[in-house]
């Protein structure tokens, strides 16, 4: 397995784990750990896609990354004094 495939695989595993935790009510989807973890997972998948580019997959991951970062920023701003 090449380095970029390993990084992408870790990203997929992270996103799947977080989604399982949300669906099993062990983690709230709005928690910073969830939104930041999704962003990290998407970024890792994008690293993999940078070597073996696939436009539709890249579009999904860019959107997932943007949505995750939006959720993280929204939560962070809401908690600021």
C-alpha positions in Angstrom: 0.0 0.0 0.0 1.4 3.4 -1.0 1.7 6.2 1.5 -1.2 8.2 0.0 -3.5 5.2 0.1 -2.7 4.7 3.8 -3.5 8.3 4.6 -6.7 8.1 2.6 -7.6 4.9 4.3 -7.1 6.5 7.7 -9.3 9.3 6.7 -12.1 6.9 5.6 -11.8 5.0 8.8 -12.0 8.2 10.9 -15.1 9.4 9.1 -16.8 6.0 9.3 -16.0 5.8 13.1 -17.3 9.2 13.8 -20.5 8.5 11.8 -21.0 5.2 13.7 -20.5 7.0 17.0 -23.1 9.6 16.1 -25.6 7.0 14.9 -25.1 4.9 18.0 -25.7 8.1 20.2 -22.2 7.9 21.6 -21.2 11.3 20.1 -23.3 14.4 19.3 -22.9 15.5 15.7 -22.5 19.1 16.7 -19.5 18.4 19.1 -16.2 20.0 18.0 -14.6 16.5 18.1 -17.0 15.3 15.5 -16.9 18.3 13.1 -13.1 18.6 13.4 -12.6 14.8 13.0 -14.8 14.9 9.8 -12.6 17.8 8.5 -9.4 15.8 9.2 -10.8 12.7 7.6 -11.8 14.6 4.5 -8.4 16.3 4.2 -6.7 12.9 4.5 -8.9 11.5 1.7 -8.0 14.6 -0.4 -4.3 13.8 0.1 -5.0 10.4 -1.4 -7.0 11.9 -4.2 -4.2 14.4 -5.0 -2.2 11.4 -6.3 -5.0 9.4 -7.9 -7.3 12.3 -8.9 -11.0 11.5 -9.2 -13.1 14.7 -9.8 -16.4 13.5 -8.4 -14.8 12.1 -5.3 -12.7 15.3 -4.8 -15.8 17.4 -5.1 -17.6 15.4 -2.4 -14.5 15.6 -0.1 -14.1 19.4 -0.7 -17.8 19.9 0.2 -17.5 17.6 3.2 -14.4 19.5 4.4 -16.1 22.9 3.9 -19.2 21.8 5.7 -17.2 20.3 8.6 -15.1 23.5 9.0 -18.3 25.6 8.9 -19.8 23.5 11.7 -16.6 23.7 13.7 -16.3 27.5 13.2 -20.0 28.0 14.1 -19.7 26.0 17.3 -16.4 27.9 18.2 -17.9 31.3 17.6 -21.1 30.4 19.6 -18.9 29.5 22.6 -16.8 32.7 22.4 -17.6 35.4 25.1 
